[in-house]
Amino acid sequence: MELSTVLLFGLFLLTLLGWKRSRPKGFPPGPTPLPLLGNMLQMDFSNPLKAMKKFSEEYGPVYTIYLGFSPAVVVRGIKDLKEILVNKGHDYADRPHNRLIADISGTKGLVVAPYGPAWKEHRRFTLSTLRNFGLGKKSMEERICEESAHLIQEFKKNKSTLLDPHHVIDNAVSNIICMIVFGRRYEYNDSTFRNILNLVHENMKAASGFWAQLYNAFGFVKHLPLPHRRIFRNVKVFFAFLEKVLLEHKRTRVPGQPRDYIDCYLDELEKDQGERKPTFDNENLFICVSDLFIAGTETTSSTLEWCLLYMMMYPEIQEKCREEIDKIRGDRDHLDYEDRLSMPYTQAVLQEVQRFASVVPLGVAHAPIKDIQLNGYTIPKGMMIITDLTSVHYDERLWKYPHGFNPENFLNSEGELVKVDGFLPFSAGPRVCLGENLARMEIFLFFTTMLAHFEFHWPDPKSPPDTTSVFGVSQAPKRFKMRLVART
């Protein structure tokens, strides 16, 4: 058979396949999918948010897109997002199947594990263990303040040059979760650890990109020499690093005297069959450690980088924060976390950074645990639901200044901090971010310490900063350099 005939026949089959894949009755509307690829060519995966907003303008706040053969329901707007995340949060608390994630971590861990007994046990255990190691207590503040001192010393080494803050902030933030999970911190000049952080960030960007979506859509892509393979090479190096940490713990630990999260989990594994939690095993330990490491680094470090960028863009806001910091701090070395209650302006600035940067734009995909009705549509059990959190962060009905950076979005006319329903930086409901309280504490203490010790200036006033986000599971700013001026 001639090649042209084969191609024509293949095109006919693909077209027929496209016709057959019509939406089920009662399913949300959406753009017409192409054969085979669905709507993937209509999405710019370097940043799909504009396309998602445009689809919403045509099809409403609940609509369907096809990623290859697989449909996904996109949900935008405060009404329907609250329905999914809060009002019926348990009904939507499952995770959809994701081929890439399944091939990396299976269905274990804390983030993408299915909603059920294993996930609930591990979440309870992890929250309890984090509290035992200081979460929400003064001891955790002290750890963050100690790491802040290391960060300030590193900044001082570079005060005579233009500094790219990415590695320093990344390392400082990661050291907090490393102390809790691994029982140790890493020096800022540790090239091995820096490489691990780079690989994690690279994969967090790649996981939401085109090649990852192609891998999820078509199983045979696994065997092709395409860019998705870099994700697996990075995972191999990262997992080897974690394996080394776990082996060292097993070699040096003293049963019953836990130093960190890993030791607590290993103690659990050694309990008698009757006392031991049935879903705990070595594989789950490994994925939980991976989840905590990644989640405890990625979004918080990105948030602090956005903080510095916006402070340089708006020096008057930076100075107003500094005045409030100096007033409350007095002659102390650093602020306490409870001081935030007397600092409405600084809190408003930090929340505005999280809103305007929308650091985690789509959260983590949800799935209903049963067939369910949403906004008049039927959503089948297990269907991927993409929660577009940016839709509420820029909603003109919720914010005084939705499209500009302005702390007044979180302040009333008396300068008091106010709560806004559409502020969802950590998502909400049963699947709310496990480390929300830790992240809030880190962001406040690191930020106020940096502003207490330095002024931050954009190097070239004639060329303003590029605020285009680097899209991924979390949105980070493009790498930048800044000029430091030490304060006496």
C-alpha positions in Angstrom: 0.0 0.0 0.0 1.4 3.4 -0.9 2.3 5.8 1.9 -0.3 8.4 0.7 -3.0 5.8 1.0 -1.9 4.8 4.5 -1.9 8.5 5.6 -5.4 9.1 4.1 -6.7 6.0 5.8 -5.1 7.1 9.1 -6.6 10.5 8.8 -10.1 9.0 8.1 -9.7 6.8 11.3 -8.7 9.8 13.4 -11.6 11.9 12.1 -14.0 9.1 12.8 -12.5 8.8 16.3 -13.1 12.5 16.8 -16.7 12.2 15.8 -17.3 9.3 18.2 -15.8 11.2 21.1 -18.9 13.4 21.6 -19.7 14.7 25.1 -21.9 12.6 27.2 -25.4 13.9 28.0 -25.3 16.5 30.7 -21.6 17.0 30.5 -20.2 20.5 30.6 -19.7 22.3 27.2 -16.3 23.3 25.9 -14.2 23.9 22.7 -14.5 21.2 20.0 -11.6 18.7 20.4 -9.5 17.7 17.5 -9.0 14.0 16.7 -6.3 12.4 18.8 -4.9 15.6 20.4 -8.2 17.0 21.8 -7.7 20.7 22.7 -3.9 20.4 23.4 -3.0 22.6 20.4 -5.3 25.3 21.6 -3.5 25.5 24.9 -0.1 27.3 25.3 1.4 25.0 28.0 4.1 27.5 28.7 1.2 29.3 30.4 -2.3 28.0 29.7 -4.1 30.5 32.0 -5.0 32.9 29.2 -6.6 30.1 27.1 -8.5 28.9 30.1 -9.9 32.3 30.8 -10.8 32.7 27.1 -12.7 29.4 27.1 -14.5 30.4 30.2 -15.7 33.6 28.6 -17.4 31.5 25.9 -18.5 28.4 27.7 -19.0 29.6 31.3 -17.3 29.0 34.7 -17.6 25.2 34.3 -16.4 23.7 31.0 -14.6 20.8 29.5 -11.3 20.5 27.6 -9.8 17.4 26.2 -6.1 16.5 26.8 -5.7 13.9 24.2 -8.5 11.4 24.7 -9.1 12.4 28.3 -11.6 15.0 29.3 -10.9 17.4 32.1 -13.4 19.8 33.7 -12.1 23.3 34.4 -13.8 25.2 37.2 -13.5 29.0 37.7 -15.1 31.5 40.0 -15.7 31.7 43.7 -19.2 30.1 43.7 -18.2 26.8 42.0 -14.7 26.7 43.5 -16.1 26.9 47.0 -18.6 24.2 46.1 -15.8 21.8 45.1 -13.2 22.8 47.7 -15.3 23.5 50.8 -19.1 22.9 50.7 -18.7 19.5 49.2 -15.0 19.1 49.7 -15.1 15.5 50.7 -17.1 14.6 47.6 -14.4 16.1 45.4 -11.4 15.1 47.5 -10.1 12.3 45.3 -7.3 12.6 42.7 -7.6 11.7 39.0 -5.4 9.2 37.3 -2.2 10.7 36.0 0.1 8.4 34.0 3.2 10.4 34.7 2.7 10.6 38.4 1.6 7.0 38.6 4.8 5.9 36.9 6.9 8.0 39.3 5.2 7.5 42.7 2.3 5.2 42.2 -0.6 6.0 44.4 1.4 6.6 47.6 2.2 9.6 49.7 0.4 12.8 50.8 -0.3 14.9 47.7 -1.6 12.7 44.9 -2.7 9.6 46.8 -6.3 8.7 46.4 -8.8 9.9 49.0 -9.2 6.9 51.3 -7.9 5.3 54.6 -4.2 5.2 53.6 -4.2 8.9 52.7 -6.1 9.9 55.8 -3.8 7.9 58.1 -0.7 9.4 56.5 -2.1 13.0 56.7 -3.0 12.6 60.4 0.4 11.0 61.2 2.3 13.7 59.3 0.3 16.6 60.9 0.9 15.1 64.4 4.6 14.5 63.7 5.1 18.0 62.4 3.5 19.4 65.6 5.7 17.2 67.7 8.7 18.7 66.0 7.6 22.3 66.6 5.0 23.3 64.0 3.0 26.1 65.5 5.4 26.3 68.5 8.2 28.6 69.6 10.8 26.0 68.7 9.8 26.2 65.0 10.2 30.0 65.1 13.6 29.6 66.6 14.7 27.3 63.8 13.4 29.7 61.1 15.2 32.6 62.9 18.4 30.7 63.1 18.2 29.9 59.3 17.4 33.6 58.7 20.7 34.5 60.4 22.5 32.2 57.9 20.6 33.8 55.0 21.5 37.4 56.2 25.2 36.4 56.4 25.1 35.0 52.9 23.5 38.3 51.7 26.3 40.3 53.4 28.9 38.3 51.5 27.4 39.7 48.3 26.5 43.3 49.3 29.2 44.8 47.0 27.9 42.9 43.9 24.6 42.4 42.2 23.0 39.3 43.7 20.7 36.7 42.2 18.8 35.7 45.4 17.3 32.4 44.0 19.8 29.9 45.4 20.2 31.6 48.8 16.4 31.8 49.4 15.8 28.3 47.9 18.4 26.8 50.3 17.2 28.7 53.3 13.6 27.7 52.8 14.5 24.1 52.0 16.6 23.8 55.2 13.5 24.3 57.3 11.7 21.2 55.9 15.0 19.3 55.9 15.5 19.9 59.6 12.0 18.5 60.3 12.2 15.6 57.9 15.9 14.8 57.6 17.1 16.2 60.9 19.8 18.3 59.2 20.4 21.5 57.1 22.7 22.0 54.1 25.3 24.7 53.6 24.6 27.2 50.8 27.7 26.2 49.0 26.8 22.5 48.9 26.8 21.9 45.2 25.2 18.5 45.5 22.2 19.9 47.4 21.9 22.8 45.0 21.7 20.4 42.1 18.9 18.5 43.8 17.0 21.7 44.3 17.5 22.6 40.6 16.2 19.3 39.5 13.1 19.6 41.6 12.3 23.0 40.2 12.9 21.8 36.7 10.5 18.9 37.1 7.8 21.1 38.8 7.8 23.2 35.6 8.0 20.3 33.2 5.2 18.4 34.9 2.7 20.9 33.7 4.2 21.3 30.2 3.3 20.0 26.8 5.5 16.9 26.8 4.2 15.8 30.2 0.6 16.2 29.0 1.4 14.2 25.8 2.9 11.5 28.0 -0.3 11.4 30.1 -2.5 11.3 27.0 -0.7 8.5 25.2 1.0 5.6 26.9 3.2 4.7 23.9 5.0 8.1 24.3 6.9 6.4 27.2 9.1 4.6 24.7 9.9 7.5 22.4 13.1 9.6 22.7 11.2 12.8 23.6 11.8 15.6 26.2 9.7 13.8 28.8 12.6 11.5 29.5 14.5 14.3 31.2 11.8 14.2 33.9 12.6 10.6 34.7 16.4 11.2 34.6 15.9 14.0 37.2 13.6 11.8 39.3 16.3 9.1 39.3 18.9 11.5 40.7 16.5 12.9 43.2 15.3 9.5 44.4 19.0 8.3 44.8 19.6 11.4 47.0 16.5 10.5 49.2 17.5 6.8 49.3 20.9 7.8 50.7 19.2 9.9 53.4 16.9 7.0 54.4 19.7 4.4 54.5 21.7 6.8 56.8 18.7 7.1 59.1 18.2 3.3 59.3 21.9 2.9 60.1 22.2 5.6 62.8 18.8 5.8 64.5 18.0 4.7 68.0 14.6 3.1 68.2 12.2 5.1 70.4 14.3 8.3 70.2 13.2 10.0 67.0 15.3 12.9 65.7 12.9 13.8 62.8 10.0 12.7 60.7 11.9 9.7 59.1 12.7 8.3 62.5 9.1 8.6 63.7 7.9 6.7 60.6 10.6 4.0 61.0 9.4 3.6 64.7 5.9 3.1 63.4 7.1 0.4 61.0 8.7 -1.5 63.9 5.5 -1.7 66.0 3.8 -5.0 66.5 1.2 -5.9 63.9 -1.7 -5.0 66.2 -0.4 -1.5 67.0 1.1 -0.7 63.6 -0.9 1.4 61.1 -1.8 -1.1 58.4 -1.2 1.3 55.4 2.4 2.1 56.5 5.3 0.7 54.5 8.7 1.6 53.2 7.4 2.7 49.8 4.9 5.1 51.5 7.7 6.5 53.7 9.8 7.2 50.6 7.0 9.1 48.7 5.9 11.0 51.9 9.5 12.2 52.4 9.6 13.2 48.7 6.3 15.0 49.0 7.3 16.9 52.1 10.6 18.0 50.6 9.1 19.3 47.4 6.1 20.9 48.9 8.2 22.4 51.7 10.5 24.1 49.3 8.9 25.0 46.0 6.0 27.4 46.7 7.5 29.2 49.7 10.8 30.0 48.0 8.9 31.3 44.9 6.7 33.5 47.2 9.8 35.1 48.8 11.4 35.8 45.5 8.1 37.5 44.4 8.3 39.5 47.6 11.7 40.8 46.8 10.8 41.6 43.2 7.7 43.6 44.2 9.5 45.4 46.9 12.0 46.7 44.4 9.2 47.6 42.0 7.4 49.5 44.7 10.0 51.1 47.0 7.4 53.1 48.8 5.7 49.9 49.9 9.0 48.4 50.9 9.7 51.5 53.1 6.3 51.4 54.7 6.8 47.7 55.6 10.2 48.6 57.0 8.8 51.4 59.2 6.2 49.0 60.6 8.9 46.3 61.2 11.2 48.8 63.0 8.4 50.1 65.1 7.3 46.6 66.4 10.8 45.1 66.6 12.4 47.9 68.7 15.9 46.8 69.8 15.3 43.1 69.4 17.3 41.0 67.0 14.2 39.7 65.2 10.5 39.7 65.3 8.3 36.9 66.8 5.6 35.3 64.7 2.9 36.7 67.1 4.1 40.2 66.2 2.3 39.8 62.9 -1.0 40.5 64.8 0.3 44.1 65.4 1.5 44.5 61.8 -1.6 44.7 59.5 0.3 46.5 56.6 3.1 44.0 56.4 0.6 41.1 56.5 -1.5 42.8 53.8 1.7 43.1 51.6 2.5 39.4 52.0 -1.0 38.4 51.2 -1.1 40.7 48.2 2.1 39.0 46.9 0.4 35.7 47.1 -2.7 36.9 45.5 -1.1 38.9 42.7 1.6 36.4 41.8 -0.9 33.5 42.3 2.0 31.3 43.2 0.0 28.0 42.8 -2.4 29.0 40.0 -4.3 25.7 39.5 -3.7 23.9 42.8 -3.6 20.1 42.4 -6.3 18.4 40.3 -9.3 17.0 42.1 -11.7 14.2 41.2 -15.2 13.3 42.6 -15.5 10.1 44.6 -18.9 9.5 42.9 -21.0 10.8 40.0 -22.1 14.2 41.1 -23.9 17.4 39.9 -22.1 20.7 39.6 -23.7 23.9 38.3 -26.4 21.8 36.5 -23.9 19.4 34.8 -23.1 15.7 35.6 -19.5 15.1 36.6 -18.6 11.4 36.5 -16.6 9.7 39.3 -12.9 10.0 38.8 -13.1 12.9 36.3 -10.1 15.3 36.4 -11.2 18.7 37.8 -8.8 21.6 37.3 -9.4 24.3 39.9 -8.4 27.7 38.4 -7.5 29.6 41.5 -6.4 32.6 39.5 -10.0 33.2 38.5 -10.8 34.3 42.1 -7.4 36.1 42.7 -8.2 38.5 39.9 -12.0 38.7 40.2 -13.2 42.3 39.8 -16.1 41.6 42.1 -13.9 40.6 45.0 -11.0 43.0 44.9 -10.6 46.8 45.0 -7.6 46.6 42.7 -7.8 43.2 41.0 -5.3 43.9 38.2 -2.6 45.8 40.1 -0.3 45.1 43.1 -1.9 47.0 46.0 -1.9 45.9 49.7 -5.1 48.0 50.1 -6.9 44.9 48.8 -6.5 43.4 52.3 -7.0 46.6 54.4 -10.2 48.5 55.3 -10.4 52.3 55.6 -9.0 52.2 59.1 -5.9 50.2 58.0 -7.1 47.0 59.6 -6.4 43.6 58.0 -9.6 42.1 56.5 -10.4 38.6 55.3 -11.4 38.2 51.6 -13.3 35.1 50.5 -11.4 34.9 47.2 -8.0 34.5 48.8 -7.0 30.9 48.2 -3.2 30.7 48.1 -3.2 27.3 49.8 -6.4 26.0 48.3 -9.1 25.0 50.9 -11.1 22.1 52.3 -10.0 18.5 53.0 -7.1 18.8 50.6 -5.8 22.1 51.8 -2.1 22.4 51.7 -0.6 20.4 54.6 2.1 22.9 55.3 0.0 26.1 55.2 0.9 27.1 58.8 4.6 26.4 58.3 4.7 28.4 55.0 2.9 31.4 56.6 5.4 31.4 59.4 8.4 31.1 57.1 7.2 33.8 54.7 6.6 36.3 57.6 9.8 35.7 59.5 12.2 35.5 56.5 10.6 38.5 54.9 10.7 40.7 58.0 14.3 39.7 58.7 15.5 40.6 55.2 13.8 44.0 55.3 15.2 44.7 58.8 18.7 44.2 57.6 18.7 45.4 54.0 17.2 47.8 51.5 16.6 46.1 48.1 17.0 48.1 44.9 16.5 47.3 41.2 19.9 47.7 39.5 18.7 49.6 36.4 15.9 52.1 37.0 15.7 52.7 33.2 14.8 49.0 32.6 11.9 47.9 34.9 11.7 44.3 36.1 10.1 41.6 33.9 7.2 40.3 36.0 6.3 37.5 33.5 5.7 34.3 35.5 7.6 31.1 34.8 4.5 28.8 34.7 4.5 25.4 36.4 2.8 23.7 39.3 3.9 26.8 41.0 4.6 30.2 39.3 8.0 31.7 40.0 9.4 35.0 38.8 12.1 35.0 36.1 15.6 35.0 37.6 16.7 38.5 38.5 19.6 40.3 40.2 19.3 43.0 42.9 21.4 45.5 44.6 21.7 45.3 48.4 22.2 48.2 50.8 22.9 47.1 54.3 21.1 48.9 57.1 23.0 49.9 60.3 
